[in-house]
Amino acid sequence: MTEQFVSGEPLNLFLKETRKYDYLTAEQEQELARRWRDGRDRAALDKLVGSHLRLVFKMARGYQGYGLPLPDLIAEGNVGLMQAAQKFEPEKGFRFATYASWWIRAAIQEYVLHNWSLVKIGTTAAQKKLFFSLRRLKARMQDLDSGDLSPEAVAEIATELNVPKTEVVEMNRRLSADRSLNTTLAEDGDSEWQDLLADDRPDQESLLAQSEERKRRQHFLKLGLDVLDDRERQILVARRLREEPLTLEELSQRFHVSRERVRQLEVRAFEKVQKAVMAHARTHTTALGFTKALANA
């Protein structure tokens, strides 16, 4: 639906289309996603996708600095949005915008990598990260000229992105050979290319979704801890929920039991919490992220 629309109609018509759809609540998203997944309801799919066209436009604009047509970037972002709608699982409790952002970004970045004429880049995750992060890091370090980076800047970028220094130098020269970041845009004469670079910071919609997810996990954690007695709760918190966990020896001295007994109490407490959390999840919403985090703590 959206891919063909962007490719065949002027951009201002696409923007007009985005304004036809209201923002959705989490409950509305889940209902629409289920209607599409379980009943292949096209109207539900159109509403779910249409309400996130603004997100595609926002993310596509962030990649204009690579010199590719905005309608093409939007079209690729719409492909990612449709893929997200096909694979979204509402039971996992995440907002659709959070999930779709990954697919939209991946689709746009793949398009940029395959179509930016002056740079031939590998396909490893590290190389992609270097390609899309180098300009942002240079801007942060206020090193935006078109020449070589200083040795200090090369070292800092290589360390942050976990890539060899030689790759940083080579990529910087390829990027600089295309255009200076301070080149003004012909359209208005005031804006510079650097003003259009992709912003990797989460948008407000994503931040809101992340905040809601944290609150949901904290709620399930509290419900799970409520099933424990005082000693079990203290042991589980000390062993799995502290930034610096206490040792079995320290807890054995505190509670005057053996280290093996502390270990047994910890395992039992974790199993009780896990069981309680999943029981609440079945009647309310999923606690998948919490149980994984607790298991790996």
GIHUQUI-V364967 format. One record per residue. RES is the residue in three letters. SS is DSSP state (A for helix, B for strand, O for the rest). PSI is psi in degrees with one decimal (NA if undefined). D_FIRST is the distance of its C-alpha to the first C-alpha in Angstrom with 1 decimal. Layout:
BEGIN
res=RES ss=SS psi=PSI d_first=D_FIRST
res=RES ss=SS psi=PSI d_first=D_FIRST
END
This chain:
BEGIN
res=MET ss=O psi=-60.4 d_first=0.0
res=THR ss=A psi=-32.5 d_first=3.8
res=GLU ss=A psi=-46.3 d_first=5.8
res=GLN ss=A psi=-36.2 d_first=5.9
res=PHE ss=A psi=-48.2 d_first=6.5
res=VAL ss=A psi=-38.6 d_first=9.1
res=SER ss=A psi=-29.4 d_first=10.6
res=GLY ss=A psi=-8.6 d_first=11.3
res=GLU ss=O psi=155.0 d_first=12.3
res=PRO ss=O psi=155.6 d_first=15.2
res=LEU ss=A psi=-36.2 d_first=15.1
res=ASN ss=A psi=-27.6 d_first=16.8
res=LEU ss=A psi=-35.4 d_first=14.0
res=PHE ss=A psi=-43.9 d_first=11.7
res=LEU ss=A psi=-36.9 d_first=14.7
res=LYS ss=A psi=-36.9 d_first=15.1
res=GLU ss=A psi=-39.0 d_first=11.7
res=THR ss=A psi=-29.3 d_first=12.9
res=ARG ss=O psi=-5.3 d_first=16.0
res=LYS ss=O psi=-17.6 d_first=14.7
res=TYR ss=O psi=135.7 d_first=14.6
res=ASP ss=O psi=158.5 d_first=17.9
res=TYR ss=O psi=146.5 d_first=19.1
res=LEU ss=O psi=148.3 d_first=19.5
res=THR ss=O psi=168.1 d_first=22.8
res=ALA ss=A psi=-39.5 d_first=23.3
res=GLU ss=A psi=-40.4 d_first=24.0
res=GLN ss=A psi=-40.3 d_first=20.8
res=GLU ss=A psi=-46.6 d_first=18.8
res=GLN ss=A psi=-41.1 d_first=20.9
res=GLU ss=A psi=-45.8 d_first=20.6
res=LEU ss=A psi=-41.8 d_first=16.8
res=ALA ss=A psi=-40.6 d_first=16.8
res=ARG ss=A psi=-39.5 d_first=19.5
res=ARG ss=A psi=-37.2 d_first=17.9
res=TRP ss=A psi=-47.8 d_first=14.9
res=ARG ss=A psi=-44.7 d_first=17.3
res=ASP ss=A psi=-31.3 d_first=20.0
res=GLY ss=A psi=2.6 d_first=18.6
res=ARG ss=O psi=44.4 d_first=15.0
res=ASP ss=O psi=107.2 d_first=14.2
res=ARG ss=A psi=-34.0 d_first=10.5
res=ALA ss=A psi=-38.6 d_first=11.6
res=ALA ss=A psi=-40.8 d_first=13.1
res=LEU ss=A psi=-45.6 d_first=10.2
res=ASP ss=A psi=-39.8 d_first=8.1
res=LYS ss=A psi=-40.4 d_first=11.4
res=LEU ss=A psi=-46.4 d_first=12.3
res=VAL ss=A psi=-44.8 d_first=9.4
res=GLY ss=A psi=-35.3 d_first=9.5
res=SER ss=O psi=-9.3 d_first=13.3
res=HIS ss=O psi=13.8 d_first=13.2
res=LEU ss=A psi=-31.3 d_first=11.5
res=ARG ss=A psi=-38.4 d_first=15.2
res=LEU ss=A psi=-41.7 d_first=16.2
res=VAL ss=A psi=-46.2 d_first=13.9
res=PHE ss=A psi=-44.9 d_first=15.4
res=LYS ss=A psi=-45.4 d_first=18.9
res=MET ss=A psi=-37.7 d_first=18.9
res=ALA ss=A psi=-40.2 d_first=17.6
res=ARG ss=A psi=-31.2 d_first=20.4
res=GLY ss=O psi=-15.5 d_first=22.9
res=TYR ss=O psi=12.8 d_first=22.6
res=GLN ss=A psi=-23.4 d_first=23.2
res=GLY ss=A psi=-10.5 d_first=26.8
res=TYR ss=A psi=7.4 d_first=26.1
res=GLY ss=O psi=15.8 d_first=25.7
res=LEU ss=O psi=151.3 d_first=22.1
res=PRO ss=O psi=134.2 d_first=19.7
res=LEU ss=A psi=-42.2 d_first=17.9
res=PRO ss=A psi=-35.7 d_first=14.6
res=ASP ss=A psi=-39.8 d_first=14.8
res=LEU ss=A psi=-41.1 d_first=15.7
res=ILE ss=A psi=-42.8 d_first=12.8
res=ALA ss=A psi=-42.2 d_first=10.4
res=GLU ss=A psi=-37.9 d_first=12.6
res=GLY ss=A psi=-35.6 d_first=12.7
res=ASN ss=A psi=-33.5 d_first=9.0
res=VAL ss=A psi=-45.5 d_first=9.7
res=GLY ss=A psi=-38.1 d_first=12.7
res=LEU ss=A psi=-42.1 d_first=11.1
res=MET ss=A psi=-38.6 d_first=9.1
res=GLN ss=A psi=-39.6 d_first=12.5
res=ALA ss=A psi=-42.5 d_first=14.3
res=ALA ss=A psi=-33.8 d_first=12.6
res=GLN ss=A psi=-30.6 d_first=13.6
res=LYS ss=A psi=-5.7 d_first=17.1
res=PHE ss=O psi=133.8 d_first=18.0
res=GLU ss=O psi=100.4 d_first=21.3
res=PRO ss=A psi=-24.7 d_first=22.1
res=GLU ss=A psi=-19.0 d_first=25.7
res=LYS ss=A psi=-7.8 d_first=26.5
res=GLY ss=O psi=1.8 d_first=26.5
res=PHE ss=O psi=149.7 d_first=24.5
res=ARG ss=O psi=146.6 d_first=22.2
res=PHE ss=A psi=-36.4 d_first=18.5
res=ALA ss=A psi=-39.5 d_first=18.6
res=THR ss=A psi=-44.7 d_first=21.5
res=TYR ss=A psi=-44.8 d_first=19.9
res=ALA ss=A psi=-30.5 d_first=16.6
res=SER ss=A psi=-38.5 d_first=18.6
res=TRP ss=A psi=-45.5 d_first=20.1
res=TRP ss=A psi=-41.1 d_first=17.0
res=ILE ss=A psi=-48.5 d_first=15.6
res=ARG ss=A psi=-43.7 d_first=19.1
res=ALA ss=A psi=-42.7 d_first=19.6
res=ALA ss=A psi=-44.1 d_first=16.5
res=ILE ss=A psi=-42.9 d_first=17.6
res=GLN ss=A psi=-39.2 d_first=21.2
res=GLU ss=A psi=-40.2 d_first=20.8
res=TYR ss=A psi=-44.8 d_first=19.2
res=VAL ss=A psi=-45.3 d_first=22.2
res=LEU ss=A psi=-36.1 d_first=24.7
res=HIS ss=A psi=-9.3 d_first=23.7
res=ASN ss=A psi=-6.1 d_first=23.5
res=TRP ss=O psi=109.3 d_first=26.2
res=SER ss=O psi=-31.3 d_first=28.8
res=LEU ss=O psi=-2.5 d_first=32.0
res=VAL ss=O psi=121.7 d_first=31.7
res=LYS ss=O psi=115.8 d_first=31.8
res=ILE ss=O psi=147.4 d_first=31.4
res=GLY ss=O psi=179.0 d_first=31.9
res=THR ss=O psi=11.1 d_first=29.4
res=THR ss=O psi=157.3 d_first=31.6
res=ALA ss=A psi=-39.7 d_first=30.6
res=ALA ss=A psi=-39.8 d_first=33.6
res=GLN ss=A psi=-39.2 d_first=32.8
res=LYS ss=A psi=-43.1 d_first=29.2
res=LYS ss=A psi=-40.3 d_first=30.7
res=LEU ss=A psi=-44.0 d_first=33.3
res=PHE ss=A psi=-46.3 d_first=30.9
res=PHE ss=A psi=-8.1 d_first=28.7
res=SER ss=A psi=-19.2 d_first=31.7
res=LEU ss=A psi=-45.8 d_first=34.5
res=ARG ss=A psi=-40.9 d_first=33.7
res=ARG ss=A psi=-41.5 d_first=33.3
res=LEU ss=A psi=-37.4 d_first=36.6
res=LYS ss=A psi=-39.6 d_first=38.4
res=ALA ss=A psi=-39.8 d_first=37.3
res=ARG ss=A psi=-35.3 d_first=38.7
res=MET ss=O psi=3.3 d_first=42.0
res=GLN ss=O psi=42.4 d_first=42.1
res=ASP ss=O psi=70.6 d_first=42.4
res=LEU ss=O psi=8.0 d_first=40.0
res=ASP ss=O psi=175.2 d_first=42.0
res=SER ss=O psi=6.3 d_first=41.2
res=GLY ss=O psi=-171.5 d_first=44.2
res=ASP ss=O psi=150.2 d_first=44.9
res=LEU ss=O psi=154.2 d_first=44.7
res=SER ss=O psi=155.1 d_first=47.9
res=PRO ss=A psi=-36.2 d_first=49.1
res=GLU ss=A psi=-42.0 d_first=48.8
res=ALA ss=A psi=-40.5 d_first=45.1
res=VAL ss=A psi=-46.0 d_first=44.4
res=ALA ss=A psi=-42.0 d_first=46.1
res=GLU ss=A psi=-43.7 d_first=44.3
res=ILE ss=A psi=-42.8 d_first=40.8
res=ALA ss=A psi=-39.6 d_first=41.7
res=THR ss=A psi=-44.8 d_first=43.0
res=GLU ss=A psi=-37.4 d_first=40.1
res=LEU ss=A psi=-4.0 d_first=37.5
res=ASN ss=O psi=51.1 d_first=39.9
res=VAL ss=O psi=159.3 d_first=39.8
res=PRO ss=O psi=149.6 d_first=42.8
res=LYS ss=A psi=-35.7 d_first=44.2
res=THR ss=A psi=-34.6 d_first=44.0
res=GLU ss=A psi=-35.0 d_first=40.2
res=VAL ss=A psi=-46.4 d_first=40.0
res=VAL ss=A psi=-45.8 d_first=42.3
res=GLU ss=A psi=-44.4 d_first=40.4
res=MET ss=A psi=-40.1 d_first=37.0
res=ASN ss=A psi=-40.8 d_first=38.4
res=ARG ss=A psi=-36.9 d_first=39.9
res=ARG ss=A psi=-43.4 d_first=36.7
res=LEU ss=A psi=-41.9 d_first=34.8
res=SER ss=A psi=-27.7 d_first=37.7
res=ALA ss=A psi=-22.3 d_first=38.0
res=ASP ss=A psi=-57.3 d_first=34.6
res=ARG ss=O psi=152.7 d_first=35.3
res=SER ss=O psi=144.1 d_first=37.3
res=LEU ss=O psi=-18.9 d_first=35.4
res=ASN ss=O psi=4.2 d_first=37.6
res=THR ss=O psi=132.0 d_first=36.4
res=THR ss=B psi=152.5 d_first=35.4
res=LEU ss=O psi=139.4 d_first=32.1
res=ALA ss=O psi=-25.6 d_first=32.7
res=GLU ss=O psi=-41.5 d_first=30.4
res=ASP ss=O psi=-15.7 d_first=32.7
res=GLY ss=O psi=-5.0 d_first=35.7
res=ASP ss=O psi=-44.0 d_first=36.0
res=SER ss=O psi=151.3 d_first=33.2
res=GLU ss=B psi=162.3 d_first=33.7
res=TRP ss=A psi=-35.6 d_first=31.5
res=GLN ss=A psi=-23.1 d_first=32.5
res=ASP ss=A psi=-17.1 d_first=31.0
res=LEU ss=A psi=7.7 d_first=27.5
res=LEU ss=O psi=151.6 d_first=28.0
res=ALA ss=O psi=135.2 d_first=25.9
res=ASP ss=O psi=114.6 d_first=27.4
res=ASP ss=O psi=-4.1 d_first=27.6
res=ARG ss=O psi=146.2 d_first=28.9
res=PRO ss=O psi=141.8 d_first=26.8
res=ASP ss=O psi=173.3 d_first=25.1
res=GLN ss=A psi=-35.9 d_first=26.3
res=GLU ss=A psi=-41.3 d_first=23.6
res=SER ss=A psi=-40.3 d_first=24.4
res=LEU ss=A psi=-39.6 d_first=28.1
res=LEU ss=A psi=-42.7 d_first=27.8
res=ALA ss=A psi=-40.9 d_first=26.1
res=GLN ss=A psi=-38.8 d_first=28.9
res=SER ss=A psi=-42.1 d_first=31.5
res=GLU ss=A psi=-37.4 d_first=30.4
res=GLU ss=A psi=-39.8 d_first=30.4
res=ARG ss=A psi=-43.0 d_first=33.9
res=LYS ss=A psi=-39.3 d_first=35.1
res=ARG ss=A psi=-43.6 d_first=33.8
res=ARG ss=A psi=-40.9 d_first=35.7
res=GLN ss=A psi=-37.1 d_first=38.8
res=HIS ss=A psi=-46.3 d_first=38.8
res=PHE ss=A psi=-35.1 d_first=38.7
res=LEU ss=A psi=-45.3 d_first=41.3
res=LYS ss=A psi=-44.6 d_first=43.6
res=LEU ss=A psi=-39.5 d_first=43.3
res=GLY ss=A psi=-42.2 d_first=44.1
res=LEU ss=A psi=-24.8 d_first=47.1
res=ASP ss=O psi=-19.0 d_first=48.5
res=VAL ss=O psi=-7.7 d_first=49.4
res=LEU ss=O psi=152.3 d_first=51.8
res=ASP ss=O psi=175.1 d_first=55.4
res=ASP ss=A psi=-42.9 d_first=56.6
res=ARG ss=A psi=-43.7 d_first=57.7
res=GLU ss=A psi=-41.6 d_first=54.6
res=ARG ss=A psi=-44.0 d_first=52.4
res=GLN ss=A psi=-41.1 d_first=54.5
res=ILE ss=A psi=-45.3 d_first=54.4
res=LEU ss=A psi=-43.5 d_first=50.7
res=VAL ss=A psi=-44.2 d_first=50.0
res=ALA ss=A psi=-33.9 d_first=52.7
res=ARG ss=A psi=-31.5 d_first=51.4
res=ARG ss=A psi=-14.3 d_first=47.6
res=LEU ss=A psi=2.4 d_first=46.5
res=ARG ss=O psi=150.6 d_first=48.8
res=GLU ss=O psi=-36.5 d_first=47.9
res=GLU ss=O psi=93.3 d_first=51.3
res=PRO ss=O psi=146.8 d_first=52.0
res=LEU ss=O psi=154.7 d_first=55.6
res=THR ss=O psi=162.9 d_first=57.4
res=LEU ss=A psi=-36.1 d_first=58.8
res=GLU ss=A psi=-45.2 d_first=62.3
res=GLU ss=A psi=-41.2 d_first=61.7
res=LEU ss=A psi=-32.0 d_first=60.3
res=SER ss=A psi=-36.3 d_first=63.1
res=GLN ss=A psi=-36.9 d_first=65.7
res=ARG ss=A psi=-41.6 d_first=64.0
res=PHE ss=A psi=1.0 d_first=63.9
res=HIS ss=O psi=44.8 d_first=67.1
res=VAL ss=O psi=171.0 d_first=65.5
res=SER ss=O psi=162.1 d_first=65.0
res=ARG ss=A psi=-36.7 d_first=62.0
res=GLU ss=A psi=-38.3 d_first=61.1
res=ARG ss=A psi=-37.8 d_first=61.1
res=VAL ss=A psi=-44.5 d_first=58.8
res=ARG ss=A psi=-43.4 d_first=56.4
res=GLN ss=A psi=-42.0 d_first=56.5
res=LEU ss=A psi=-37.2 d_first=55.9
res=GLU ss=A psi=-46.9 d_first=52.9
res=VAL ss=A psi=-44.5 d_first=51.3
res=ARG ss=A psi=-41.2 d_first=52.0
res=ALA ss=A psi=-42.7 d_first=50.6
res=PHE ss=A psi=-43.5 d_first=47.4
res=GLU ss=A psi=-38.6 d_first=47.0
res=LYS ss=A psi=-42.6 d_first=47.7
res=VAL ss=A psi=-45.5 d_first=45.2
res=GLN ss=A psi=-44.0 d_first=42.5
res=LYS ss=A psi=-42.1 d_first=43.2
res=ALA ss=A psi=-41.9 d_first=43.2
res=VAL ss=A psi=-46.5 d_first=39.9
res=MET ss=A psi=-31.7 d_first=38.2
res=ALA ss=A psi=-43.9 d_first=39.8
res=HIS ss=A psi=-35.2 d_first=38.4
res=ALA ss=A psi=-36.9 d_first=35.0
res=ARG ss=A psi=-26.5 d_first=34.8
res=THR ss=A psi=-13.1 d_first=35.5
res=HIS ss=O psi=-77.1 d_first=33.6
res=THR ss=O psi=169.2 d_first=31.1
res=THR ss=O psi=148.2 d_first=31.1
res=ALA ss=O psi=33.6 d_first=33.7
res=LEU ss=A psi=-48.7 d_first=32.5
res=GLY ss=A psi=-37.9 d_first=32.7
res=PHE ss=A psi=-46.8 d_first=36.2
res=THR ss=A psi=-36.8 d_first=37.8
res=LYS ss=A psi=-42.9 d_first=36.8
res=ALA ss=A psi=-41.8 d_first=38.1
res=LEU ss=A psi=-38.5 d_first=41.3
res=ALA ss=A psi=-31.3 d_first=41.9
res=ASN ss=A psi=-1.7 d_first=41.6
res=ALA ss=O psi=NA d_first=43.7
END
